[in-house]
Amino acid sequence: MNTTFPKTPKTLKQDFAASVVVFLVALPLCVGVAVASGVPAELGIVTGIVGGLVTGFLPGSRLQVSGPAAGLTVLCFEAVREHGLPALGVIVLATGLLQLCMGALRWGRWFRAISVAVVEGMLCGIGLVLIAGQLYAMTDAKAPSSGIDKILGLPGMLAHVPSSATAVASLLLGAGTIAVLVLWPKLPQKVRIVPGPLAAVALATIASLAFALPVHNVTVKGLFAAIQPPTLTGFGELADVGMVTTVLAFTLIASAESLFSAAAVDRLHDGTRTDYDKELMAQGAGNTVCGLLGALPMTAVIVRSAANVQAGAKTKASRVMHGAWLLLFAALLPAALGVIPIPALAGVLVFSGFKLIPLKGLASLWRGHRGEAVILVVTAVSIVAISMFEGVLIGLALAVVKTAWEASHVKLEIVDKGAGPVQAHLSGNATFLRLPKILDALEAIPQDRPVDLHLSRVHHLDHACRTALENWAERHGAADTASAKVIMAA
């Protein structure tokens, strides 16, 4: 049965409890992602609110929770740096409209055809850049612009930490936050009722206030002051190629991450499965609203979604209520954000970045499917060394080439009985990718021997391969001075 909203007091109680858990998990992550993206902290909460009150109402994935995601942090930061904060709303709005169109065209299901290695490589690359960038935030240092410069600059950045009291305090506070997150799952169940990210940020905030640490806190503007709807001038920037590329990158990455998250959430419960086209439209509707408000883009977030399922949520009411709690917090307690130390949020995101890197999965992938492991690593390295969009395109191109290569299974059997024509039987899929191997074998047949080349067992023969075989047959026949002939029998 597809339950939309609670129909019994027990179900309502379970959804209410789950919504509180998801709210407590989402709050520090919304703020942290916003700060790391270079935008006001309130915009992260706005995206979380929209993820609950707009996307949460819509059909698609029943228990999946949407909001600002660490996976888009790097891309958001680059977009704001290159195009400015006012352009963010235009980018997110265009992303949402594209997602709505793709969902209406029923393209959502096709995102499941994207190579898992490419998606994991994308997340791995994002994780590496995110970690490197947030390590600078943990030491009160300015991060370089490119991913490779962030990583190469880490030794120099760490070398300067001892010379600054602020840097030392920030690093200790960030490291302490990470330590809490690592140790939290090992604590007793009664303690773990409080979500790890909230506990880590709360403890760091208490330590910062208690010891009057010289660290920077989150800047608070107020919910309505932070909202910047897109202007008509901003829409004119869509004529810029760089802006269009950014929109396409947002659309591809946000859609892929959301739908892969939906597949993961479906494995966590035995209820109604995700309708991928409707889920893509739900994400598009949410991003359209976020764009109109000038907020961060949203995706489905596996951390919040898993917390929702594990807390016992039964219907979509839990994710809608979590959006309401975020709205109440932003409206009633906005000043509470101003006491949160930035190094603590950086520590949360460093921890999140490590979780994006599939270390165990990469080892097992290398043992069983080395080609997929290579695609994962190349995608991640390309994202770090070049950029997000180009890195994903390189990964997709490699995946296509690998698939084409594996699909081009061809076998050439040559039987020479010493008398009569040599019998050559070609079977499988004969494409240009296997052409060198085929021609090498055929050209090794002595020129003074007639050859019968049989193609009856060939499933597919592309134009390049057919032309090359015909040319070989012509050359072989012309070079034969005896009564040899070449027969291409279909």
C-alpha positions as CSV (number, residue, x, y, z in Angstrom):
1,M,0.0,0.0,0.0
2,N,1.4,3.4,-0.9
3,T,0.8,5.5,2.2
4,T,1.1,9.2,1.5
5,F,0.6,10.7,5.0
6,P,0.1,9.2,8.4
7,K,-3.3,7.4,8.8
8,T,-2.9,6.1,12.4
9,P,-1.7,7.7,15.6
10,K,1.2,5.2,15.7
11,T,2.4,6.1,12.2
12,L,2.1,9.8,13.0
13,K,4.2,9.3,16.2
14,Q,6.9,7.5,14.2
15,D,7.0,10.1,11.5
16,F,7.1,12.9,14.0
17,A,10.1,11.3,15.9
18,A,11.9,10.7,12.6
19,S,11.3,14.3,11.5
20,V,13.0,15.6,14.6
21,V,16.0,13.3,14.0
22,V,16.3,14.3,10.4
23,F,16.1,18.0,11.4
24,L,18.9,17.6,13.9
25,V,21.1,15.8,11.3
26,A,20.2,18.4,8.6
27,L,20.8,21.6,10.5
28,P,24.6,21.5,10.9
29,L,25.0,20.1,7.4
30,C,22.8,22.8,5.8
31,V,24.9,25.5,7.5
32,G,28.2,23.8,6.8
33,V,27.5,23.3,3.1
34,A,26.5,26.9,2.8
35,V,29.6,28.3,4.5
36,A,31.8,26.0,2.4
37,S,30.0,27.1,-0.8
38,G,30.9,30.7,-0.1
39,V,27.3,31.8,0.5
40,P,25.4,33.1,3.6
41,A,24.6,30.3,6.1
42,E,20.9,31.0,5.9
43,L,20.8,30.0,2.2
44,G,21.7,26.4,3.2
45,I,18.7,26.4,5.6
46,V,16.5,27.8,2.9
47,T,17.4,24.9,0.6
48,G,16.7,22.5,3.4
49,I,13.3,24.1,4.0
50,V,12.4,23.9,0.3
51,G,13.6,20.3,0.3
52,G,11.1,19.5,3.0
53,L,8.1,21.7,2.3
54,V,8.2,21.5,-1.5
55,T,10.1,18.4,-2.7
56,G,8.9,16.5,0.4
57,F,5.2,16.8,-0.7
58,L,5.8,15.5,-4.2
59,P,5.8,11.9,-5.4
60,G,8.9,10.0,-6.3
61,S,10.9,8.5,-3.5
62,R,8.7,8.2,-0.4
63,L,11.3,8.3,2.3
64,Q,14.2,10.2,0.6
65,V,15.1,13.6,2.1
66,S,16.4,16.5,0.0
67,G,18.5,19.5,0.9
68,P,21.9,21.1,0.2
69,A,24.6,18.4,-0.4
70,A,28.3,18.2,0.2
71,G,28.6,16.7,-3.3
72,L,27.7,20.1,-4.8
73,T,29.8,22.2,-2.5
74,V,32.8,22.4,-4.8
75,L,30.7,23.2,-7.8
76,C,28.7,25.9,-5.9
77,F,31.9,27.5,-4.6
78,E,33.4,27.6,-8.2
79,A,30.1,29.0,-9.6
80,V,29.9,31.8,-7.0
81,R,33.6,32.7,-7.5
82,E,33.3,32.8,-11.2
83,H,29.8,34.3,-11.7
84,G,29.0,36.0,-8.4
85,L,26.4,35.3,-5.8
86,P,23.5,37.0,-7.7
87,A,24.0,34.5,-10.5
88,L,23.5,31.5,-8.3
89,G,19.8,31.9,-8.4
90,V,19.8,31.9,-12.2
91,I,21.9,28.8,-12.3
92,V,19.8,26.8,-9.8
93,L,16.6,28.0,-11.5
94,A,17.8,26.8,-14.9
95,T,18.9,23.5,-13.3
96,G,15.4,23.0,-11.9
97,L,13.7,23.7,-15.1
98,L,16.0,21.3,-17.0
99,Q,15.2,18.6,-14.4
100,L,11.5,19.2,-14.8
101,C,11.8,18.8,-18.5
102,M,13.9,15.6,-18.2
103,G,11.4,14.2,-15.8
104,A,8.5,15.0,-18.1
105,L,10.3,13.4,-21.0
106,R,10.8,10.3,-18.8
107,W,14.5,10.5,-18.8
108,G,14.9,9.8,-15.1
109,R,15.2,6.1,-15.6
110,W,18.1,6.6,-18.0
111,F,20.3,8.0,-15.2
112,R,20.4,4.5,-13.9
113,A,22.4,3.6,-17.0
114,I,25.3,5.9,-15.9
115,S,28.3,3.8,-15.0
116,V,28.5,3.4,-11.2
117,A,32.2,3.8,-11.5
118,V,31.7,7.2,-13.0
119,V,29.3,8.3,-10.2
120,E,31.7,6.9,-7.5
121,G,34.6,8.6,-9.2
122,M,32.7,11.8,-9.3
123,L,31.9,11.6,-5.6
124,C,35.5,10.6,-4.9
125,G,36.9,13.6,-6.8
126,I,34.4,15.9,-5.0
127,G,35.4,14.4,-1.7
128,L,39.1,15.0,-2.3
129,V,38.6,18.7,-3.3
130,L,36.2,19.2,-0.4
131,I,38.6,17.8,2.1
132,A,41.5,19.9,0.8
133,G,39.4,23.0,0.7
134,Q,38.0,22.6,4.2
135,L,41.4,21.9,5.7
136,Y,42.3,25.5,4.8
137,A,39.1,26.6,6.6
138,M,40.1,24.5,9.6
139,T,43.4,26.6,9.9
140,D,41.9,30.0,9.1
141,A,43.7,30.1,5.8
142,K,42.6,31.1,2.3
143,A,42.2,28.2,-0.1
144,P,43.6,28.3,-3.6
145,S,41.1,28.3,-6.4
146,S,41.8,25.1,-8.2
147,G,41.5,21.6,-6.8
148,I,45.1,20.6,-7.7
149,D,46.5,23.8,-6.1
150,K,44.5,23.1,-2.9
151,I,46.1,19.7,-2.6
152,L,49.6,20.9,-3.5
153,G,49.4,23.8,-1.1
154,L,48.5,21.7,1.9
155,P,52.1,21.2,3.2
156,G,52.8,24.9,3.0
157,M,49.6,25.7,4.7
158,L,50.2,23.3,7.6
159,A,53.8,24.7,8.0
160,H,52.4,28.1,8.8
161,V,49.9,26.9,11.4
162,P,52.3,27.2,14.4
163,S,52.9,30.8,13.7
164,S,49.3,31.9,14.3
165,A,47.3,31.4,17.5
166,T,44.1,31.6,15.5
167,A,45.3,28.9,13.1
168,V,46.3,26.6,16.0
169,A,43.0,27.1,17.8
170,S,41.0,26.6,14.6
171,L,42.9,23.4,13.7
172,L,42.5,21.9,17.2
173,L,38.7,22.7,17.2
174,G,38.3,21.2,13.7
175,A,40.3,18.1,14.6
176,G,38.3,17.7,17.8
177,T,35.1,17.9,15.7
178,I,36.3,15.1,13.4
179,A,37.3,13.0,16.4
180,V,33.8,13.3,17.9
181,L,32.3,12.2,14.6
182,V,34.6,9.2,14.3
183,L,34.0,8.1,17.9
184,W,30.3,8.9,18.1
185,P,29.0,5.6,16.5
186,K,31.0,3.6,19.1
187,L,29.2,5.2,22.1
188,P,26.2,3.7,23.9
189,Q,22.9,3.8,22.1
190,K,21.4,6.2,24.7
191,V,24.1,8.7,23.9
192,R,23.7,8.3,20.1
193,I,20.1,9.4,20.2
194,V,21.7,12.8,19.5
195,P,23.0,12.8,15.9
196,G,26.7,12.8,15.5
197,P,27.0,16.0,13.4
198,L,24.8,18.0,15.8
199,A,26.8,16.7,18.9
200,A,30.1,17.5,17.3
201,V,29.2,21.0,16.4
202,A,27.5,21.6,19.7
203,L,30.6,20.4,21.7
204,A,32.9,22.5,19.5
205,T,30.7,25.6,20.1
206,I,30.7,25.0,23.8
207,A,34.5,24.6,23.8
208,S,34.9,27.8,21.8
209,L,32.7,29.8,24.1
210,A,34.1,28.3,27.3
211,F,37.8,28.8,26.4
212,A,37.2,32.0,24.5
213,L,39.1,30.6,21.5
214,P,40.2,33.1,18.9
215,V,38.3,31.5,16.0
216,H,35.9,32.9,13.5
217,N,32.2,32.2,13.8
218,V,29.4,32.0,11.2
219,T,28.3,35.4,9.9
220,V,24.5,35.9,10.4
221,K,22.5,38.1,8.1
222,G,19.0,36.9,8.8
223,L,16.8,34.7,6.7
224,F,15.1,37.3,4.6
225,A,18.3,39.5,4.2
226,A,20.1,36.4,2.8
227,I,17.5,35.7,0.1
228,Q,18.5,37.1,-3.3
229,P,16.0,36.4,-6.1
230,P,17.5,36.4,-9.6
231,T,17.4,39.6,-11.6
232,L,16.6,40.1,-15.3
233,T,20.3,41.0,-15.8
234,G,21.3,37.7,-14.3
235,F,19.2,35.8,-16.9
236,G,21.2,37.6,-19.7
237,E,24.3,35.8,-18.4
238,L,22.8,32.5,-19.7
239,A,24.1,33.6,-23.1
240,D,27.6,33.0,-21.8
241,V,29.1,29.6,-22.6
242,G,30.7,29.2,-19.2
243,M,27.3,29.8,-17.5
244,V,25.6,27.2,-19.7
245,T,28.4,24.7,-18.9
246,T,27.9,25.4,-15.2
247,V,24.1,24.8,-15.5
248,L,24.7,21.5,-17.3
249,A,27.2,20.4,-14.7
250,F,24.7,21.2,-11.9
251,T,21.9,19.3,-13.7
252,L,24.0,16.2,-14.5
253,I,25.6,15.9,-11.0
254,A,22.5,16.9,-9.0
255,S,20.2,14.5,-10.9
256,A,22.7,11.6,-10.9
257,E,23.4,12.0,-7.1
258,S,19.6,12.2,-6.3
259,L,18.6,9.1,-8.3
260,F,21.5,7.0,-7.1
261,S,20.6,8.1,-3.6
262,A,17.0,6.9,-4.3
263,A,18.3,3.5,-5.4
264,A,20.3,3.3,-2.1
265,V,17.3,4.3,0.0
266,D,15.2,1.7,-1.7
267,R,17.5,-0.9,-0.4
268,L,17.0,0.3,3.2
269,H,13.3,-0.4,3.3
270,D,10.7,-2.7,1.9
271,G,8.0,-0.2,1.0
272,T,7.0,1.4,-2.3
273,R,9.9,1.7,-4.8
274,T,11.0,5.0,-6.3
275,D,9.5,6.3,-9.5
276,Y,12.6,7.8,-11.0
277,D,10.8,10.1,-13.5
278,K,8.6,11.6,-10.7
279,E,11.6,11.9,-8.4
280,L,13.5,13.8,-11.0
281,M,10.5,16.2,-11.4
282,A,10.3,16.6,-7.6
283,Q,14.0,17.5,-7.5
284,G,13.4,19.9,-10.4
285,A,10.5,21.6,-8.7
286,G,12.6,22.0,-5.5
287,N,15.5,23.5,-7.4
288,T,13.2,25.8,-9.3
289,V,11.9,27.2,-6.0
290,C,15.5,27.4,-4.6
291,G,16.5,29.3,-7.8
292,L,13.7,31.8,-7.4
293,L,14.9,32.4,-3.8
294,G,18.6,32.6,-4.8
295,A,19.4,29.6,-2.5
296,L,21.8,26.7,-2.9
297,P,20.8,23.8,-5.2
298,M,19.4,20.7,-3.7
299,T,19.8,17.0,-4.2
300,A,18.6,14.0,-2.3
301,V,21.0,13.3,0.5
302,I,21.8,9.8,1.6
303,V,22.9,10.7,5.1
304,R,19.6,12.4,5.9
305,S,17.6,9.8,4.0
306,A,19.2,6.9,5.9
307,A,18.6,8.7,9.2
308,N,14.9,9.1,8.2
309,V,14.5,5.4,7.4
310,Q,16.5,4.2,10.5
311,A,14.4,6.5,12.7
312,G,11.3,4.6,11.7
313,A,9.7,7.0,9.2
314,K,6.7,5.5,7.4
315,T,5.4,8.2,5.1
316,K,6.6,11.4,3.4
317,A,5.2,13.4,6.4
318,S,8.5,13.0,8.2
319,R,10.5,14.9,5.6
320,V,7.8,17.6,5.3
321,M,7.9,18.1,9.0
322,H,11.7,18.3,9.1
323,G,11.4,21.2,6.6
324,A,8.9,22.9,9.0
325,W,11.4,22.5,11.9
326,L,14.1,24.1,9.8
327,L,11.8,27.0,9.0
328,L,10.9,27.5,12.7
329,F,14.5,27.4,13.7
330,A,15.5,30.0,11.0
331,A,12.6,32.2,12.0
332,L,12.8,32.0,15.8
333,L,16.5,31.4,16.5
334,P,18.6,32.9,13.7
335,A,21.1,34.4,16.2
336,A,22.0,30.8,17.3
337,L,24.0,30.4,14.0
338,G,26.3,33.3,15.0
339,V,27.9,31.3,17.8
340,I,28.9,28.3,15.6
341,P,32.6,28.2,14.9
342,I,33.6,27.8,11.3
343,P,36.3,25.3,12.0
344,A,33.7,23.0,13.5
345,L,31.6,23.1,10.3
346,A,34.8,22.5,8.3
347,G,35.5,19.5,10.4
348,V,32.0,18.1,9.7
349,L,32.6,18.6,5.9
350,V,36.1,17.0,6.0
351,F,34.5,14.0,7.6
352,S,31.7,14.0,5.0
353,G,34.4,14.3,2.3
354,F,36.1,11.1,3.6
355,K,32.8,9.3,3.4
356,L,32.6,10.2,-0.3
357,I,35.8,8.3,-1.0
358,P,35.1,4.6,-1.6
359,L,38.4,3.2,-0.2
360,K,37.1,-0.3,0.6
361,G,35.0,-0.4,-2.6
362,L,38.0,0.6,-4.8
363,A,40.1,-2.2,-3.4
364,S,37.4,-4.8,-4.2
365,L,36.6,-3.2,-7.5
366,W,40.3,-3.5,-8.5
367,R,40.3,-7.2,-7.7
368,G,37.2,-8.0,-9.6
369,H,36.8,-5.3,-12.3
370,R,40.0,-3.4,-13.0
371,G,38.5,-1.5,-15.9
372,E,35.8,-0.1,-13.7
373,A,38.4,0.8,-11.0
374,V,40.5,2.7,-13.7
375,I,37.4,4.7,-14.7
376,L,36.7,5.6,-11.1
377,V,40.3,6.8,-10.5
378,V,40.6,8.7,-13.8
379,T,37.3,10.4,-13.1
380,A,38.4,11.5,-9.6
381,V,41.8,12.6,-10.7
382,S,40.3,14.5,-13.7
383,I,37.9,16.4,-11.4
384,V,40.8,17.3,-9.1
385,A,43.2,18.3,-11.8
386,I,40.8,20.0,-14.3
387,S,37.3,20.7,-13.2
388,M,34.1,19.0,-12.1
389,F,32.3,19.1,-15.5
390,E,35.2,18.0,-17.6
391,G,36.1,15.3,-15.1
392,V,32.7,13.8,-15.3
393,L,32.7,14.0,-19.1
394,I,36.1,12.2,-19.2
395,G,34.7,9.5,-17.0
396,L,31.6,9.0,-19.1
397,A,33.7,8.9,-22.3
398,L,35.9,6.2,-20.7
399,A,32.9,4.2,-19.6
400,V,31.4,4.3,-23.2
401,V,34.8,3.2,-24.7
402,K,35.1,0.4,-22.2
403,T,31.6,-0.8,-22.9
404,A,32.1,-0.7,-26.6
405,W,35.4,-2.6,-26.3
406,E,33.8,-5.3,-24.2
407,A,30.8,-5.5,-26.5
408,S,33.1,-6.1,-29.5
409,H,33.7,-9.7,-28.8
410,V,34.9,-11.3,-32.1
411,K,36.5,-14.6,-32.9
412,L,38.4,-15.6,-36.0
413,E,39.0,-19.3,-36.7
414,I,41.4,-20.2,-39.5
415,V,41.4,-23.8,-40.7
416,D,44.1,-24.8,-43.2
417,K,44.0,-28.4,-44.3
418,G,46.8,-28.0,-46.8
419,A,44.7,-28.6,-49.8
420,G,41.9,-26.3,-51.1
421,P,41.1,-22.8,-49.8
422,V,41.9,-21.7,-46.3
423,Q,38.7,-21.6,-44.3
424,A,38.3,-18.4,-42.2
425,H,35.2,-18.2,-39.9
426,L,34.5,-14.8,-38.3
427,S,31.9,-14.7,-35.5
428,G,30.7,-12.2,-32.9
429,N,30.6,-8.4,-33.2
430,A,33.1,-7.2,-35.8
431,T,33.7,-3.5,-35.2
432,F,36.6,-1.1,-35.8
433,L,37.8,-1.6,-32.2
434,R,38.8,-5.2,-33.1
435,L,39.8,-4.5,-36.7
436,P,43.6,-4.5,-36.1
437,K,43.4,-8.0,-34.5
438,I,41.3,-9.3,-37.4
439,L,43.5,-7.9,-40.1
440,D,46.7,-9.1,-38.4
441,A,45.3,-12.7,-38.5
442,L,44.1,-12.5,-42.1
443,E,47.3,-10.9,-43.4
444,A,49.3,-13.7,-41.8
445,I,47.8,-16.2,-44.3
446,P,50.3,-16.8,-47.1
447,Q,49.6,-14.7,-50.2
448,D,49.6,-17.8,-52.5
449,R,46.7,-19.5,-50.8
450,P,43.0,-18.9,-51.7
451,V,40.8,-18.0,-48.7
452,D,37.1,-18.4,-48.0
453,L,36.1,-15.9,-45.4
454,H,32.7,-16.8,-43.9
455,L,30.7,-14.2,-42.1
456,S,27.5,-16.2,-41.4
457,R,28.1,-16.1,-37.6
458,V,28.8,-12.4,-37.5
459,H,26.1,-10.6,-35.4
460,H,27.2,-7.1,-36.3
461,L,29.6,-5.8,-38.9
462,D,30.1,-2.1,-38.8
463,H,31.0,0.0,-41.9
464,A,34.6,0.4,-41.1
465,C,35.1,-3.3,-40.6
466,R,33.2,-4.2,-43.7
467,T,35.2,-1.8,-45.8
468,A,38.6,-3.0,-44.4
469,L,37.7,-6.6,-45.1
470,E,36.6,-5.9,-48.6
471,N,39.9,-4.0,-49.2
472,W,41.9,-6.9,-47.7
473,A,40.0,-9.4,-49.9
474,E,40.8,-7.3,-53.0
475,R,44.5,-7.0,-52.1
476,H,44.8,-10.7,-51.3
477,G,43.1,-11.7,-54.6
478,A,45.2,-9.3,-56.6
479,A,48.4,-10.5,-55.0
480,D,47.6,-14.1,-55.8
481,T,49.3,-15.3,-59.0
482,A,47.7,-18.8,-59.0
483,S,44.0,-19.8,-59.2
484,A,43.3,-18.5,-55.7
485,K,40.1,-16.6,-55.0
486,V,38.6,-14.9,-52.0
487,I,35.0,-15.6,-51.1
488,M,33.1,-13.5,-48.6
489,A,30.1,-15.7,-47.8
490,A,27.4,-14.1,-45.7
